[in-house]
Amino acid sequence: MNSEILKEICIVKMPFGKYEGTILADLPVSYLEWFNRQGMPKGKLGMQLSTIYEIKLNGLMDLLTPIRQLYGSPKNKTYKF
């Protein structure tokens, strides 16, 4: 897995839609599932969304904790999926 993509999903914000302005790592699973059913966007955003979807689906959010702390994402946030 590309570490740059992990960093990006912790700092990049959703550019459009219902969750516009939400950091990709904070998108709800239901929204990511919808994209998975409808088809992920093309290009880099699609790769980022697919990556965070797989991370959440497999219960691997702890993998992002050190990255989120390093790049200024909320340090003590409780994640509910």
C-alpha positions as CSV (number, residue, x, y, z in Angstrom):
1,M,0.0,0.0,0.0
2,N,1.3,3.4,-0.9
3,S,2.1,5.5,2.2
4,E,1.4,8.7,0.3
5,I,-2.2,7.6,-0.3
6,L,-2.6,6.9,3.4
7,K,-1.4,10.4,4.2
8,E,-3.7,12.0,1.5
9,I,-6.8,10.3,2.9
10,C,-6.1,11.8,6.3
11,I,-5.8,15.4,5.0
12,V,-7.7,15.6,1.7
13,K,-11.3,16.8,1.9
14,M,-14.2,15.5,-0.2
15,P,-14.6,18.0,-3.1
16,F,-18.3,17.5,-3.8
17,G,-21.6,16.0,-2.7
18,K,-23.3,15.5,0.6
19,Y,-20.1,15.3,2.5
20,E,-18.2,18.1,0.7
21,G,-15.4,19.4,2.9
22,T,-15.2,16.2,5.1
23,I,-11.8,14.6,5.4
24,L,-11.9,11.4,3.4
25,A,-10.9,9.3,6.4
26,D,-14.0,10.7,8.2
27,L,-16.5,9.8,5.5
28,P,-19.2,7.4,6.8
29,V,-19.1,3.8,5.6
30,S,-22.6,4.1,4.2
31,Y,-21.4,6.8,1.8
32,L,-18.4,4.8,0.7
33,E,-20.6,1.7,0.2
34,W,-22.9,3.8,-2.0
35,F,-19.9,4.8,-4.1
36,N,-18.8,1.2,-4.2
37,R,-22.2,0.2,-5.6
38,Q,-22.5,3.1,-8.0
39,G,-18.9,3.1,-9.1
40,M,-16.0,5.1,-7.6
41,P,-15.0,8.3,-9.3
42,K,-12.2,8.0,-11.9
43,G,-8.6,9.0,-11.1
44,K,-6.9,9.8,-7.8
45,L,-10.1,10.5,-5.8
46,G,-11.5,7.1,-6.8
47,M,-8.3,5.5,-5.6
48,Q,-8.4,7.4,-2.3
49,L,-12.0,6.5,-1.7
50,S,-11.4,2.9,-2.6
51,T,-8.5,2.8,-0.1
52,I,-10.5,4.3,2.8
53,Y,-13.4,2.0,2.0
54,E,-11.2,-1.1,2.3
55,I,-9.6,0.2,5.5
56,K,-12.9,0.8,7.1
57,L,-14.4,-2.4,5.8
58,N,-11.6,-4.4,7.3
59,G,-11.4,-2.6,10.6
60,L,-8.0,-1.1,10.0
61,M,-8.6,2.5,11.1
62,D,-6.0,2.2,13.8
63,L,-3.5,2.1,10.9
64,L,-4.2,5.8,10.3
65,T,-3.9,7.0,13.9
66,P,-0.2,7.9,13.7
67,I,-0.7,9.6,10.4
68,R,-3.7,11.6,11.6
69,Q,-1.7,12.7,14.6
70,L,1.3,13.7,12.6
71,Y,-0.7,15.7,10.0
72,G,-3.0,17.5,12.4
73,S,-6.2,15.4,12.2
74,P,-8.2,15.2,15.4
75,K,-6.0,13.3,17.9
76,N,-8.6,12.1,20.4
77,K,-11.5,11.6,18.1
78,T,-13.6,8.5,18.5
79,Y,-14.4,6.9,15.2
80,K,-17.8,5.2,14.8
81,F,-18.6,3.1,11.8
